[in-house]
Amino acid sequence: MNGKAPIEVWTRERCFITELLNSADFPEVSLARCRVEPGVTTEAHRLAVTECYVILQGTGLMMRGDEAPFAVAAGTTVVIPQQITQRITNTGPDDLIFLCICTLRFRSDCYTPVIIQEEFNDVWSESNKQ
């Protein structure tokens, strides 16, 4: 919307994000491209907005709320209602690339990290090894 070429940035979520559409002038929706490197699991989080993933390339394992994790691949669409914990793991040998569509638009203040108990336990046991 501003005429500038989008820039890919590394995020705390452990993935690269390219904002394609995110403007206060168009608050109804935002669109970003996400790239997750092989073997990486994104940070568990929830959003105050509804998000939709459209998988473009690669394979992954999607974790959404209390559901059993499920496989995703090119062509898969995943809807994540607001305030539902989510994360995705790249299970393939190549980058996992997908579009993120948020309604209303994504803002940094709508992002809340979530501590997953097994991740906490893994960190705790690693830090307490003797």
Order of alpha helices (4+ residues) and beta strands (2+ residues): beta-beta-beta-beta-beta-beta-beta-beta-beta-beta-beta-alpha
